[in-house]
Amino acid sequence: MIPAVFYAIPAFVLLVVVEALSYRFLPDDDEYGYEVRDTATSLSMGAGSQVVGLPWKAFAVLAYAGLYMLAPWHLSASSAWTWLVLFFADDLAYYAFHRAHHRVRVLWASHVVHHSSVRYNLSTALRQSWTPMTSLPFWLPLAALGIPPWMILLQQSVSLIYQFFLHTERVERLWRPVEWVFNTPSHHRVHHGSNQVYLDRNYGGILIVWDRLFGTFEPEGERVVYGLTKNIATFNPLRVAFHEYAAAWRDVRGATRWRDRAGHVFGPPGWSPNPEV
């Protein structure tokens, strides 16, 4: 089953071109606009994620289908209530997935790819992981609730398509009620910031209400500085894809105690047995 987001790729690329041209003819802040090598890397990461992601989705569908068959009830796709449950369940699953991938280093090693650019534009949305396997556990409960697997995949695609449009500096704040309920470019700019005040904030997918409920919301204030707290300074797709796995492995090999090895794998990014260091 090919995810719906796959069919949106031509539109994504076209919109990247349009936004890049807008910086050329309506210049704003070139520091956060487009740079050829950075954009090429983002597009390469996006292409690679599709090559890996399509066969992985086949495995994910089998996992969803297995749990769906074991579910004590099956929700009907013809019911509006099922779609409503799916919308909120998927968005909460995304929040949990996203937050975990910022707080557990072995998961961060997969997700860090998306944060590795020091620029912020629509091409950044396409800078995706080549190791999508870490996402599966967060959506399995939806199949266990009796939601058909095809519906889960469809809603995942809807969420990803929505989030593509968040990756832009060309849109400022929206109408206040929209900003209060939905994730917006302003909220997501904060999420991509390496400023201390913006770290580990605004994990939402379509909705921002989970961040407000769980205390991870931060409004956009000071100018966002994009990228990582320690940038990797490379445009090599292989290094972008796997640099954090390599760094974690070096830390594990250098540790002398098993609890320190576990900390380097399952602790938060930047964890150290000597916090003052």
C-alpha positions in Angstrom: 0.0 0.0 0.0 1.6 3.3 -1.1 1.0 6.1 1.4 -0.9 9.1 0.2 2.0 11.4 1.0 4.0 9.7 -1.8 1.6 11.3 -4.4 2.1 14.7 -2.9 5.9 14.7 -3.6 5.6 16.5 -7.0 3.6 19.3 -5.4 6.1 19.5 -2.5 9.0 19.9 -5.0 7.1 22.5 -7.0 6.3 24.5 -3.9 10.0 24.4 -2.8 10.9 25.9 -6.2 8.2 28.6 -5.8 9.4 29.5 -2.3 13.0 29.6 -3.5 12.1 31.9 -6.3 10.2 34.1 -3.8 13.5 34.7 -2.0 15.2 35.6 -5.2 12.6 38.2 -6.4 11.3 39.3 -3.0 14.4 39.0 -0.8 13.9 38.9 2.9 16.5 37.4 5.3 18.9 35.4 3.1 20.5 33.8 6.2 17.4 31.6 6.5 16.4 31.4 2.8 17.8 28.9 0.4 21.4 27.7 -0.2 22.0 25.2 -3.1 24.0 22.6 -1.1 21.7 22.7 1.9 18.6 22.3 -0.4 20.3 19.5 -2.3 21.0 17.7 0.9 17.4 18.1 2.1 16.1 16.7 -1.2 18.5 13.8 -1.1 17.4 12.9 2.5 13.8 13.1 1.3 14.4 10.8 -1.7 16.3 8.3 0.5 13.6 8.3 3.1 11.1 7.3 0.4 13.3 4.5 -0.8 13.6 3.1 2.7 10.1 4.0 3.7 8.0 2.3 1.1 9.1 -1.3 1.9 9.0 -0.5 5.6 5.4 0.6 5.3 4.6 -2.9 4.0 5.9 -4.3 7.2 4.1 -1.7 9.3 0.8 -2.6 7.6 1.3 -6.2 8.5 1.9 -5.2 12.1 -1.2 -3.0 12.2 -3.3 -5.7 10.5 -2.2 -8.3 13.1 -3.2 -6.1 16.0 -6.4 -5.1 14.2 -7.5 -8.7 13.8 -6.9 -9.3 17.5 -8.8 -6.2 18.6 -12.0 -7.0 20.5 -14.0 -4.7 18.2 -13.5 -3.1 14.8 -14.5 0.5 14.2 -16.4 1.3 11.0 -14.8 3.4 8.3 -18.3 4.6 7.4 -18.8 6.3 10.8 -17.8 9.9 11.2 -17.0 9.1 14.9 -14.3 6.7 13.8 -12.6 9.4 11.7 -12.9 11.8 14.7 -11.3 9.2 17.0 -8.6 8.6 14.4 -7.8 12.3 14.0 -7.2 12.8 17.7 -5.6 9.4 18.3 -3.2 9.9 15.5 -2.2 13.4 16.6 -1.6 12.2 20.1 0.4 9.3 18.9 2.5 11.8 16.8 3.0 14.0 19.9 4.2 11.0 21.9 6.5 9.8 19.1 7.9 13.3 18.6 8.6 13.9 22.2 10.2 10.6 22.8 12.4 11.1 19.7 13.8 14.3 21.4 14.3 12.8 24.8 15.8 9.4 24.1 19.1 9.4 22.4 18.8 6.2 20.3 15.5 7.7 19.0 17.0 11.1 18.6 19.7 9.5 16.4 16.9 8.9 13.8 15.1 12.2 14.2 18.1 14.5 14.4 18.3 14.4 10.6 15.2 16.6 10.4 16.9 19.2 12.6 20.3 19.2 11.0 19.8 22.2 8.7 20.7 25.7 9.8 18.2 27.0 7.4 14.4 26.9 7.6 12.3 26.6 4.4 10.0 24.2 2.7 12.9 22.0 1.6 13.7 21.4 5.3 10.4 19.5 5.6 11.8 17.0 3.2 14.9 16.4 5.2 13.7 13.1 6.7 15.2 10.1 8.4 16.5 7.0 6.7 15.6 4.9 9.8 11.8 5.1 10.1 11.6 1.9 12.1 11.5 3.7 15.5 8.0 5.1 14.8 6.1 1.9 14.6 5.3 1.3 18.4 3.6 4.7 18.7 0.9 3.9 16.2 0.3 0.2 17.1 -2.3 1.2 19.8 -4.5 2.7 17.1 -4.8 -0.7 15.4 -5.4 -2.3 18.8 -8.4 0.2 19.2 -9.9 -1.4 16.1 -9.1 1.3 13.6 -8.5 -0.2 10.1 -4.8 -0.1 9.0 -5.5 1.7 5.8 -7.1 4.5 7.8 -4.1 4.8 10.0 -1.8 5.1 7.0 -4.1 7.7 5.4 -4.2 9.9 8.5 -0.4 9.7 8.9 -0.1 11.0 5.4 -2.6 13.8 6.1 -0.5 14.8 9.1 2.7 14.8 7.2 1.2 16.8 4.3 -0.1 19.4 6.8 3.3 19.6 8.5 5.1 20.3 5.2 3.5 23.8 5.1 4.8 24.6 8.6 8.4 24.8 7.4 8.5 28.4 6.2 9.6 31.8 7.3 7.3 33.4 4.7 4.2 33.0 7.0 4.1 35.0 10.2 1.5 34.5 13.0 -2.0 33.5 12.0 -5.4 34.5 13.5 -5.1 34.1 17.3 -7.8 31.3 17.6 -5.9 29.3 14.9 -2.6 29.8 16.7 -4.2 28.6 20.0 -5.5 25.3 18.6 -3.4 24.3 15.6 0.3 23.9 14.9 1.4 26.8 12.7 4.6 28.0 11.1 5.3 30.2 14.1 5.0 27.3 16.6 7.1 25.0 14.4 9.8 27.6 13.9 10.2 27.5 17.7 10.5 23.7 17.6 13.4 23.9 15.1 15.2 26.5 17.2 18.5 25.8 18.9 18.0 28.7 21.3 18.0 27.5 24.9 14.4 28.8 25.5 13.2 26.8 22.5 14.8 23.4 23.1 12.3 20.5 23.4 9.2 22.6 22.8 6.2 22.4 20.5 6.1 18.7 19.5 2.6 18.9 18.0 1.7 17.6 14.6 -1.6 19.2 13.4 -2.7 20.4 16.8 -0.7 22.4 19.4 -3.2 21.6 22.2 -1.1 18.6 23.4 1.8 20.9 24.1 -0.4 23.3 26.0 -1.8 20.4 28.0 1.5 18.7 28.8 3.6 21.8 29.4 5.8 21.8 26.3 4.4 24.8 24.6 6.6 27.9 23.9 5.4 30.9 21.8 7.7 32.5 19.3 9.6 35.4 20.8 13.3 36.0 20.2 14.7 35.4 16.7 15.0 31.7 16.1 18.4 30.2 15.5 18.0 27.0 13.5 20.0 23.8 13.6 21.5 21.8 16.4 23.2 23.0 19.6 26.3 21.5 18.0 25.9 21.7 14.2 27.5 18.9 12.1 28.7 21.2 9.3 28.3 18.7 6.5 26.2 18.3 3.4 27.0 14.6 3.0 23.7 12.7 3.1 25.3 9.6 4.6 26.8 11.6 7.5 23.6 13.5 8.0 21.7 10.2 8.2 23.9 8.3 10.5 26.2 10.8 12.4 24.4 10.5 15.7 24.4 6.7 15.7 28.2 6.9 15.2 28.5 9.4 18.0 26.4 7.3 20.3 28.5 4.2 19.5 31.7 6.1 20.3 30.3 7.2 23.6 29.2 3.6 24.4 32.6 2.2 23.5 34.3 4.8 25.7 32.2 4.1 28.7 33.5 1.8 31.5 30.3 1.1 33.3 27.1 -0.6 32.0 24.9 2.1 33.5 26.9 4.8 31.6 26.5 2.8 28.4 22.8 2.6 29.0 22.7 6.3 29.7 24.4 7.1 26.4 21.8 5.0 24.5 18.6 5.6 26.5 19.3 8.9 28.2 18.4 12.3 26.6 20.7 13.8 23.9 23.7 15.3 25.5 23.5 13.0 28.5 26.8 12.6 30.3 27.8 10.6 33.5 29.5 13.9 34.5 26.8 16.5 34.1 29.2 19.3 34.9 31.4 18.4 31.9 
